[in-house]
Amino acid sequence: MASSSSSSSSDNTKLVVTAVGAALAGASISLAISQFLFGKRRRSDHDHNHGYDSSTFYNPSSTRSLMRESRTSYIFEDGKGEAAGSNSIVFPHNHEEKMRRLVAARAAIEEDNSLPRQSVTVRVPATSANMGPGYDTIGMAVDLWSEVTVERSDTFEITAEGDGADKMPTDESNYMVVGVKAAFQAANKPMPTLKYHVVSRIPFARGLGSSSAGIVAGIIAGLILAGHRLPCWGSEALLQIAAGIEGHPDNVAPAIYGGIQVGIHNGTRWMTERVPCPAGLQLVMFIPDFIGKTSDARGVLQPTITRTDAAFNIGRASWLVLALCLGNLDNLKWAVQDKMHQPQRAKALYKYLYPMVQAAEDAGATCAYLSGAGPTVMAITGGASGDIFAQRTKERSDLAVAKAMMRAAADFGMRGKLVVTSVSNEGARVVKVEPPFSSGDITYRDNI
C-alpha cells in the first residue's frame, strides 16, 4: 500500500509540473504574439501619421495666432505626449481620455461646422464664486437667469431691461460683445454687425457673476451665429476662451456646466470638475442695493499671505469638497471659513458680513459666506423636498434665515432684497435660434 501511494504521489507531481510548464509556454507564446502585433501597429501608426505632431498646442490668449491659422477649431491638449497616447491604460475613471479616443480621428482639429444663424437667444445662470475658502477656484451655479439675444443687423446696438439695465455698458466694452468677438475669432471668421438685447435677472455687480454670465452668453451666441462648434472632452475649448477672458474659472465654469465646479489651471489649460451637490439645498441671498466693484474688493487684499493662513484655507477648501461629496451639511459651517479674502473685505468694505453670517447660522442656515467679491451674502439651507410651496414651512429653515438676515441688515442701516432659490445643475444653453436646429425628423428641447 505504501508503494502504491508513493507511485500515485509521484504521478500527481509529474502532472502538476507538466501543467505548469504548459501554462508558462502558452504565456510566453501569447506575449511574443502581442509584442509582434504591438510593434506592427506602432509602425503602421507612424506611417499613417506621416510625422504629424499631435502635441501642438494653441495659446488661447493669443488671438493673432488664431487668425494666422487656417484651422477652424482647436483642442487644448494637456501636453502629456506619449503618456496620453492610444497605448496607455485607460481606467474606469478616465472619462476624458475615453472620450478623447472616441474622437481621436480629429486629432487636434475639429472641422464640424454647421449652418450660420441669423439670431440666437442664450439663457445663462448667475453664479456664486469662492464659496468661502475656494478663492478663484470653486463656484456654484445659481437658479437665477438672464437671457441674451444677439442678431445680425445693419447697426450696432445694445438694449437691456431688468435688474441693473441702466448700469450696463452699451458699447463694445460690454462682456457680451467681448465674448461674441472671441467666438468669431475662434471660428476664424469676420465678426458681422450685431445688435444685442438683454433681459437681466442677475443683479449687476453684486457678486453673482453678472460679468461671467455676459462672457459665456456672448461666446455661445457667437459660436451659434458663426455656425461653429468647439471640442469639449479632453480640451474644454469653451472654458479656455471664457476663463481666458475672465482670468479664473470659478464663475465661468459653473455658468457653462452648471452645478458646483472646482477649476484649476494645469500649466497648459484650464480644467474643471463637478462636485456632487447634496439634495434639498436652498440658497438664501441678501443682495444689498449698492454695487460692489471687483477691482475695489481685490484692492483690499494683500499680495502675500502667511503659511498659517494658507494651511487654514487649504484645510477648509478640502473640508468643503468633502462635506459636499458626503452630503454632510453640518460640516459646511466650518468649510466656508477662510482667511484669504473674507476677513479683509469685511473689515474694509462689508462690516455687516460676519454679523449677518452669524444671524443666518443662528436661524438654521448650514453656512453663510460672501458671494464672490460681494456685496451679496449667501446662506445655504437644507430640507427642501419637491416644490417648496407644497411643503410644510417648518420642515425648512429658509424663511427664518431670510428674516434673520434682514434684521441684521437693518442693524447696519442697510437696504436690499432677499432672494430664495436653489443650486442650478444646468449651465447656459440656447433657448431660441433662427433658423432652428429642430427639423421634421429631429426635435430638440423646447423645439429649438
BALUM-726554 format. One line per field, with one value per residue (C-alpha): residue number from 0; residue in one letter; x, y, z. Coordinates in steps of 0.001 Angstrom, whole numbers, plus 500000, padded with zeros to 6 digits. Example, Ala and Ser with C-alpha at 12.3 -4.5 7.8 and 13.67 -1.06 7.14 Angstrom:
<rs>
nr (0 | 1) .
rest (a | s) .
c1 (512300 | 513670) .
c2 (495500 | 498940) .
c3 (507800 | 507140) .
</rs>
This chain:
<rs>
nr (0 | 1 | 2 | 3 | 4 | 5 | 6 | 7 | 8 | 9 | 10 | 11 | 12 | 13 | 14 | 15 | 16 | 17 | 18 | 19 | 20 | 21 | 22 | 23 | 24 | 25 | 26 | 27 | 28 | 29 | 30 | 31 | 32 | 33 | 34 | 35 | 36 | 37 | 38 | 39 | 40 | 41 | 42 | 43 | 44 | 45 | 46 | 47 | 48 | 49 | 50 | 51 | 52 | 53 | 54 | 55 | 56 | 57 | 58 | 59 | 60 | 61 | 62 | 63 | 64 | 65 | 66 | 67 | 68 | 69 | 70 | 71 | 72 | 73 | 74 | 75 | 76 | 77 | 78 | 79 | 80 | 81 | 82 | 83 | 84 | 85 | 86 | 87 | 88 | 89 | 90 | 91 | 92 | 93 | 94 | 95 | 96 | 97 | 98 | 99 | 100 | 101 | 102 | 103 | 104 | 105 | 106 | 107 | 108 | 109 | 110 | 111 | 112 | 113 | 114 | 115 | 116 | 117 | 118 | 119 | 120 | 121 | 122 | 123 | 124 | 125 | 126 | 127 | 128 | 129 | 130 | 131 | 132 | 133 | 134 | 135 | 136 | 137 | 138 | 139 | 140 | 141 | 142 | 143 | 144 | 145 | 146 | 147 | 148 | 149 | 150 | 151 | 152 | 153 | 154 | 155 | 156 | 157 | 158 | 159 | 160 | 161 | 162 | 163 | 164 | 165 | 166 | 167 | 168 | 169 | 170 | 171 | 172 | 173 | 174 | 175 | 176 | 177 | 178 | 179 | 180 | 181 | 182 | 183 | 184 | 185 | 186 | 187 | 188 | 189 | 190 | 191 | 192 | 193 | 194 | 195 | 196 | 197 | 198 | 199 | 200 | 201 | 202 | 203 | 204 | 205 | 206 | 207 | 208 | 209 | 210 | 211 | 212 | 213 | 214 | 215 | 216 | 217 | 218 | 219 | 220 | 221 | 222 | 223 | 224 | 225 | 226 | 227 | 228 | 229 | 230 | 231 | 232 | 233 | 234 | 235 | 236 | 237 | 238 | 239 | 240 | 241 | 242 | 243 | 244 | 245 | 246 | 247 | 248 | 249 | 250 | 251 | 252 | 253 | 254 | 255 | 256 | 257 | 258 | 259 | 260 | 261 | 262 | 263 | 264 | 265 | 266 | 267 | 268 | 269 | 270 | 271 | 272 | 273 | 274 | 275 | 276 | 277 | 278 | 279 | 280 | 281 | 282 | 283 | 284 | 285 | 286 | 287 | 288 | 289 | 290 | 291 | 292 | 293 | 294 | 295 | 296 | 297 | 298 | 299 | 300 | 301 | 302 | 303 | 304 | 305 | 306 | 307 | 308 | 309 | 310 | 311 | 312 | 313 | 314 | 315 | 316 | 317 | 318 | 319 | 320 | 321 | 322 | 323 | 324 | 325 | 326 | 327 | 328 | 329 | 330 | 331 | 332 | 333 | 334 | 335 | 336 | 337 | 338 | 339 | 340 | 341 | 342 | 343 | 344 | 345 | 346 | 347 | 348 | 349 | 350 | 351 | 352 | 353 | 354 | 355 | 356 | 357 | 358 | 359 | 360 | 361 | 362 | 363 | 364 | 365 | 366 | 367 | 368 | 369 | 370 | 371 | 372 | 373 | 374 | 375 | 376 | 377 | 378 | 379 | 380 | 381 | 382 | 383 | 384 | 385 | 386 | 387 | 388 | 389 | 390 | 391 | 392 | 393 | 394 | 395 | 396 | 397 | 398 | 399 | 400 | 401 | 402 | 403 | 404 | 405 | 406 | 407 | 408 | 409 | 410 | 411 | 412 | 413 | 414 | 415 | 416 | 417 | 418 | 419 | 420 | 421 | 422 | 423 | 424 | 425 | 426 | 427 | 428 | 429 | 430 | 431 | 432 | 433 | 434 | 435 | 436 | 437 | 438 | 439 | 440 | 441 | 442 | 443 | 444 | 445 | 446 | 447) .
rest (m | a | s | s | s | s | s | s | s | s | d | n | t | k | l | v | v | t | a | v | g | a | a | l | a | g | a | s | i | s | l | a | i | s | q | f | l | f | g | k | r | r | r | s | d | h | d | h | n | h | g | y | d | s | s | t | f | y | n | p | s | s | t | r | s | l | m | r | e | s | r | t | s | y | i | f | e | d | g | k | g | e | a | a | g | s | n | s | i | v | f | p | h | n | h | e | e | k | m | r | r | l | v | a | a | r | a | a | i | e | e | d | n | s | l | p | r | q | s | v | t | v | r | v | p | a | t | s | a | n | m | g | p | g | y | d | t | i | g | m | a | v | d | l | w | s | e | v | t | v | e | r | s | d | t | f | e | i | t | a | e | g | d | g | a | d | k | m | p | t | d | e | s | n | y | m | v | v | g | v | k | a | a | f | q | a | a | n | k | p | m | p | t | l | k | y | h | v | v | s | r | i | p | f | a | r | g | l | g | s | s | s | a | g | i | v | a | g | i | i | a | g | l | i | l | a | g | h | r | l | p | c | w | g | s | e | a | l | l | q | i | a | a | g | i | e | g | h | p | d | n | v | a | p | a | i | y | g | g | i | q | v | g | i | h | n | g | t | r | w | m | t | e | r | v | p | c | p | a | g | l | q | l | v | m | f | i | p | d | f | i | g | k | t | s | d | a | r | g | v | l | q | p | t | i | t | r | t | d | a | a | f | n | i | g | r | a | s | w | l | v | l | a | l | c | l | g | n | l | d | n | l | k | w | a | v | q | d | k | m | h | q | p | q | r | a | k | a | l | y | k | y | l | y | p | m | v | q | a | a | e | d | a | g | a | t | c | a | y | l | s | g | a | g | p | t | v | m | a | i | t | g | g | a | s | g | d | i | f | a | q | r | t | k | e | r | s | d | l | a | v | a | k | a | m | m | r | a | a | a | d | f | g | m | r | g | k | l | v | v | t | s | v | s | n | e | g | a | r | v | v | k | v | e | p | p | f | s | s | g | d | i | t | y | r | d | n | i) .
c1 (500000 | 502843 | 504453 | 501190 | 500646 | 504177 | 503732 | 500440 | 502012 | 504872 | 502424 | 500464 | 503649 | 504543 | 501092 | 501385 | 504845 | 503616 | 500582 | 502700 | 505179 | 502406 | 500915 | 504255 | 504877 | 501444 | 502008 | 505364 | 503839 | 500978 | 503437 | 505547 | 502493 | 501285 | 504671 | 504782 | 501316 | 502032 | 505216 | 503427 | 500649 | 503161 | 504903 | 501560 | 500522 | 503815 | 503423 | 499820 | 500641 | 503416 | 505251 | 502292 | 502917 | 499626 | 501095 | 500970 | 499266 | 497343 | 497535 | 494005 | 495343 | 496936 | 494259 | 496968 | 497973 | 494333 | 493821 | 497061 | 495963 | 493725 | 492333 | 488838 | 488798 | 491254 | 491572 | 493674 | 495805 | 497429 | 500853 | 501324 | 502713 | 503290 | 501778 | 498413 | 498725 | 496461 | 498710 | 498301 | 495966 | 492515 | 490957 | 487200 | 487605 | 489473 | 486353 | 488134 | 490633 | 487809 | 486054 | 489332 | 489923 | 486395 | 487090 | 490752 | 490217 | 490012 | 493474 | 493918 | 491434 | 487677 | 486026 | 482444 | 480819 | 477119 | 474885 | 475412 | 472357 | 470535 | 469698 | 470065 | 468896 | 471058 | 469907 | 472700 | 472670 | 474012 | 476989 | 478407 | 482199 | 484721 | 482180 | 484426 | 487920 | 487903 | 489280 | 489209 | 488734 | 485319 | 481974 | 478297 | 475551 | 472523 | 468956 | 468651 | 468811 | 469407 | 468675 | 470810 | 469539 | 472031 | 471065 | 472606 | 471848 | 472807 | 473682 | 475378 | 473075 | 472792 | 469479 | 468649 | 465769 | 465540 | 467956 | 470840 | 469818 | 470595 | 474148 | 475027 | 477702 | 476213 | 479445 | 481957 | 483389 | 480300 | 481381 | 478700 | 480417 | 483818 | 482505 | 480934 | 484136 | 486187 | 483803 | 484174 | 487947 | 487863 | 485839 | 488357 | 485515 | 484919 | 482528 | 479405 | 477484 | 475166 | 472558 | 472088 | 469189 | 469476 | 466705 | 468652 | 467602 | 471116 | 471835 | 474618 | 477935 | 476608 | 478904 | 476616 | 478632 | 476923 | 480186 | 480803 | 477220 | 477799 | 481042 | 479590 | 476361 | 478365 | 480687 | 477836 | 475818 | 478815 | 479509 | 475898 | 475800 | 479127 | 477954 | 480941 | 481371 | 484138 | 485548 | 484841 | 486150 | 489861 | 490084 | 487102 | 487720 | 484747 | 486092 | 489524 | 488053 | 485822 | 488432 | 490999 | 488797 | 487778 | 491178 | 489874 | 487315 | 485236 | 482377 | 482603 | 482865 | 479502 | 477972 | 478921 | 478355 | 476070 | 476325 | 479269 | 482604 | 486243 | 488594 | 492375 | 494972 | 497263 | 500049 | 498666 | 494918 | 492026 | 490300 | 487139 | 485240 | 481764 | 481414 | 478302 | 475539 | 473501 | 469754 | 467415 | 469761 | 468303 | 470099 | 469070 | 470722 | 470784 | 471505 | 472320 | 471047 | 474580 | 477079 | 480442 | 483313 | 485538 | 488550 | 487833 | 487274 | 490565 | 492345 | 491975 | 493769 | 497475 | 499728 | 501011 | 499618 | 501279 | 501914 | 499474 | 496681 | 497495 | 497236 | 493943 | 492431 | 493778 | 492136 | 488824 | 488653 | 489324 | 486703 | 484196 | 484598 | 484481 | 481319 | 479607 | 480734 | 479471 | 476319 | 477317 | 475633 | 476653 | 480273 | 479560 | 479607 | 483335 | 484011 | 483188 | 485542 | 488653 | 491445 | 492376 | 489658 | 486523 | 488092 | 489877 | 486786 | 484594 | 486935 | 487362 | 484085 | 481355 | 481202 | 477826 | 479245 | 480080 | 477092 | 474837 | 476616 | 476132 | 472459 | 471841 | 473538 | 471694 | 468406 | 469183 | 471435 | 474040 | 476520 | 476820 | 479599 | 480414 | 479351 | 482156 | 483682 | 480450 | 478407 | 475857 | 475810 | 474885 | 473339 | 472734 | 469918 | 468681 | 465421 | 463710 | 461744 | 459896 | 458094 | 458683 | 455266 | 453658 | 455892 | 455305 | 457347 | 458531 | 460391 | 462733 | 464631 | 464846 | 462127 | 463614 | 467083 | 465802 | 464138 | 467259 | 469429 | 467041 | 467178 | 470985 | 470915 | 468592 | 471019 | 473566 | 471052 | 471281 | 468657 | 468437 | 466338 | 466198 | 466073 | 465398 | 466317 | 468393 | 471517 | 471183 | 472521 | 472271 | 474523 | 473992 | 472019 | 470412 | 466655 | 465825 | 467554 | 466732 | 466786 | 466040 | 468083 | 464945 | 463633 | 460793 | 462774 | 464539 | 463073 | 465353 | 464341 | 461919 | 461753 | 464963) .
c2 (500000 | 502317 | 501662 | 502303 | 505550 | 506727 | 505949 | 507854 | 510867 | 510826 | 510708 | 513659 | 515645 | 514961 | 516072 | 519345 | 520046 | 519287 | 521592 | 524449 | 524029 | 524096 | 527242 | 529039 | 528048 | 529310 | 532610 | 533084 | 532458 | 534909 | 537575 | 537145 | 537462 | 540565 | 542262 | 541478 | 542937 | 545954 | 546772 | 546322 | 548680 | 551278 | 551189 | 551394 | 554367 | 556096 | 555573 | 556777 | 559932 | 560934 | 562648 | 564789 | 566111 | 565909 | 567611 | 571063 | 573471 | 576682 | 579558 | 580960 | 584330 | 584944 | 585996 | 586761 | 583106 | 582204 | 584490 | 583339 | 579717 | 578321 | 575733 | 576347 | 574869 | 573950 | 571254 | 572362 | 569295 | 568559 | 568009 | 564541 | 563289 | 559545 | 559054 | 560103 | 558067 | 555310 | 552663 | 553863 | 552088 | 553642 | 553165 | 553447 | 556970 | 558303 | 559819 | 562487 | 560001 | 557681 | 560485 | 561724 | 558341 | 558223 | 561432 | 560638 | 560861 | 564634 | 564733 | 568378 | 569876 | 569629 | 570739 | 570299 | 573450 | 573988 | 576498 | 580104 | 581526 | 584812 | 585230 | 583340 | 583649 | 582222 | 581639 | 581836 | 581356 | 583506 | 582099 | 582318 | 582221 | 581277 | 579668 | 580788 | 579311 | 578411 | 581752 | 581964 | 578179 | 576965 | 578240 | 577330 | 577913 | 579699 | 579241 | 582883 | 583545 | 586226 | 585951 | 587424 | 587750 | 588514 | 589002 | 590170 | 593820 | 596828 | 598832 | 598045 | 598394 | 597151 | 597386 | 595997 | 595568 | 594269 | 594305 | 596744 | 597604 | 601294 | 600493 | 598104 | 599260 | 599865 | 599903 | 597259 | 597069 | 595057 | 591494 | 590119 | 591784 | 590626 | 587047 | 587205 | 588645 | 585821 | 583247 | 584634 | 584722 | 581058 | 580316 | 582311 | 584308 | 588063 | 589375 | 590920 | 593918 | 592727 | 594039 | 592791 | 592677 | 591569 | 590551 | 590813 | 588909 | 588655 | 591703 | 593766 | 593966 | 592237 | 589207 | 586909 | 586543 | 589072 | 589647 | 585932 | 585458 | 588074 | 586428 | 582919 | 584032 | 586059 | 583183 | 580715 | 583222 | 583997 | 580310 | 579705 | 582753 | 581781 | 578209 | 576885 | 574156 | 573590 | 570364 | 569683 | 566318 | 566438 | 570125 | 572156 | 574771 | 576924 | 577040 | 578080 | 581066 | 582141 | 581693 | 583396 | 586489 | 586321 | 585262 | 582471 | 579644 | 579936 | 581834 | 580839 | 577071 | 576788 | 579253 | 576840 | 573470 | 574160 | 572652 | 573184 | 573270 | 573135 | 574594 | 574744 | 575589 | 572624 | 574658 | 574203 | 574694 | 575285 | 572224 | 571866 | 569066 | 568919 | 568353 | 566455 | 568742 | 567331 | 567127 | 569628 | 572629 | 576111 | 579399 | 582466 | 585624 | 589083 | 591396 | 594981 | 597863 | 599131 | 597719 | 596220 | 596719 | 593680 | 595961 | 597567 | 594195 | 592840 | 596051 | 595461 | 592106 | 591769 | 590220 | 587574 | 585509 | 583640 | 579911 | 579539 | 581240 | 579208 | 575979 | 577191 | 577747 | 574506 | 572634 | 574483 | 574068 | 570347 | 570161 | 571936 | 569479 | 566520 | 567806 | 568203 | 564769 | 563113 | 565224 | 566236 | 569624 | 570043 | 570416 | 573266 | 575775 | 575208 | 574509 | 578019 | 579773 | 581378 | 583849 | 584929 | 587417 | 587459 | 588983 | 591649 | 592574 | 592557 | 594963 | 597391 | 597166 | 594995 | 595442 | 593707 | 590419 | 588457 | 589655 | 588589 | 585230 | 584626 | 585625 | 583258 | 580335 | 581030 | 580921 | 577496 | 578010 | 575324 | 578055 | 581566 | 583393 | 586386 | 585572 | 586323 | 589712 | 590876 | 592638 | 589767 | 587371 | 583793 | 581440 | 577737 | 575774 | 572201 | 570311 | 571263 | 568471 | 568905 | 572196 | 574206 | 575862 | 572461 | 571594 | 572485 | 575564 | 574153 | 571386 | 574020 | 576977 | 579305 | 581680 | 582048 | 582565 | 585234 | 587171 | 586953 | 588291 | 591195 | 592077 | 592016 | 594352 | 596720 | 596866 | 598363 | 600673 | 598734 | 598283 | 595359 | 592373 | 588702 | 586100 | 582432 | 579979 | 576826 | 575448 | 575052 | 571772 | 573180 | 575749 | 578142 | 576919 | 578090 | 578610 | 580094 | 580253 | 581276 | 579235 | 576475 | 573338 | 571192 | 569644 | 567374 | 564302 | 565585 | 567877 | 569326 | 570549 | 573473 | 572918 | 574884) .
c3 (500000 | 500812 | 497413 | 495596 | 497491 | 496709 | 492995 | 492908 | 494581 | 492074 | 489150 | 490572 | 490915 | 487295 | 486192 | 488131 | 486701 | 483191 | 483614 | 484961 | 482133 | 479534 | 481078 | 481056 | 477466 | 476445 | 478236 | 476520 | 473092 | 473824 | 474958 | 471828 | 469579 | 471476 | 471171 | 467451 | 466844 | 469064 | 467128 | 463834 | 464894 | 466093 | 462689 | 460904 | 463028 | 462287 | 458533 | 458692 | 460634 | 458188 | 461012 | 462207 | 465703 | 467605 | 470661 | 469057 | 471432 | 470953 | 473396 | 473837 | 474931 | 471535 | 469067 | 466489 | 466400 | 465984 | 462998 | 461341 | 461416 | 458703 | 461115 | 462304 | 465793 | 468485 | 471091 | 474049 | 474812 | 478159 | 476652 | 478111 | 474808 | 474718 | 478183 | 476828 | 473650 | 472479 | 474018 | 477606 | 480004 | 480427 | 483832 | 484604 | 485977 | 482907 | 481350 | 479315 | 477898 | 476854 | 475014 | 473545 | 471995 | 470630 | 468729 | 468037 | 464278 | 464716 | 466317 | 467339 | 464907 | 464586 | 461370 | 462496 | 461229 | 460920 | 459183 | 460350 | 462117 | 461870 | 465564 | 468827 | 472423 | 475216 | 478791 | 481381 | 485191 | 487983 | 489862 | 493363 | 493388 | 496083 | 498447 | 501277 | 501003 | 497279 | 496130 | 492312 | 492229 | 493449 | 492179 | 492097 | 489524 | 490969 | 489726 | 488699 | 484955 | 482355 | 478642 | 475877 | 472304 | 469540 | 465904 | 462679 | 461956 | 459889 | 463010 | 466325 | 469330 | 472929 | 474753 | 478178 | 480571 | 484092 | 487012 | 486510 | 482942 | 483471 | 484645 | 481832 | 479318 | 475870 | 473893 | 472846 | 476369 | 477353 | 478157 | 475843 | 472909 | 474123 | 474253 | 470788 | 469348 | 470888 | 469383 | 465868 | 466328 | 467366 | 464237 | 462161 | 460649 | 460449 | 463044 | 461475 | 462756 | 465531 | 467881 | 471419 | 473834 | 477463 | 479834 | 483074 | 486168 | 487591 | 489770 | 488236 | 490174 | 493291 | 493473 | 491473 | 488286 | 486022 | 484118 | 483639 | 482509 | 479816 | 478705 | 478491 | 476821 | 474303 | 473402 | 472930 | 470913 | 468728 | 468062 | 467030 | 464753 | 463182 | 462653 | 464575 | 467195 | 469703 | 471170 | 474822 | 476017 | 476702 | 475872 | 477141 | 474474 | 475501 | 479056 | 477731 | 475920 | 478823 | 481562 | 479330 | 479295 | 482963 | 484300 | 486550 | 486290 | 489466 | 487782 | 484126 | 484813 | 486644 | 484177 | 481369 | 483025 | 485997 | 489472 | 491802 | 489984 | 491089 | 488495 | 488113 | 485500 | 484865 | 483289 | 479789 | 480017 | 482373 | 483806 | 485877 | 487571 | 489072 | 492818 | 493968 | 495218 | 498137 | 497565 | 499185 | 499272 | 499119 | 498671 | 500658 | 499362 | 500839 | 497901 | 499007 | 496928 | 496225 | 493739 | 494663 | 492249 | 491911 | 491500 | 494884 | 496534 | 495182 | 496054 | 499801 | 499583 | 500305 | 497643 | 500078 | 502959 | 505797 | 505726 | 508624 | 506693 | 503575 | 505584 | 507071 | 503626 | 502178 | 505023 | 504692 | 500907 | 501288 | 504041 | 501778 | 498908 | 501318 | 503007 | 499642 | 498457 | 501648 | 501853 | 505390 | 505688 | 509325 | 508236 | 505823 | 508677 | 509118 | 505460 | 504195 | 506586 | 505147 | 505864 | 502352 | 501424 | 503609 | 506766 | 504726 | 502744 | 505829 | 507598 | 504701 | 502765 | 504264 | 508015 | 508091 | 506745 | 509887 | 511945 | 509072 | 508741 | 512458 | 512301 | 509377 | 511122 | 514386 | 512442 | 510977 | 507947 | 507445 | 506457 | 505044 | 503188 | 500998 | 497442 | 495015 | 495671 | 497354 | 498466 | 498421 | 501381 | 500503 | 503065 | 502390 | 503991 | 503660 | 503960 | 500698 | 499054 | 495773 | 495273 | 498453 | 498241 | 498627 | 501595 | 505236 | 506115 | 509441 | 507596 | 506182 | 507616 | 504600 | 505800 | 509277 | 507803 | 505393 | 508210 | 510375 | 507566 | 507009 | 510696 | 510593 | 507579 | 509384 | 512331 | 509922 | 508260 | 505010 | 502363 | 499984 | 498985 | 499931 | 497177 | 497913 | 495173 | 494666 | 493014 | 489244 | 487919 | 484403 | 482787 | 479903 | 476911 | 473698 | 474078 | 470677 | 467307 | 463727 | 461612 | 464157 | 464786 | 465044 | 461848 | 460820 | 461852 | 464972 | 467604 | 470259 | 473693 | 473568 | 469800 | 469338) .
</rs>
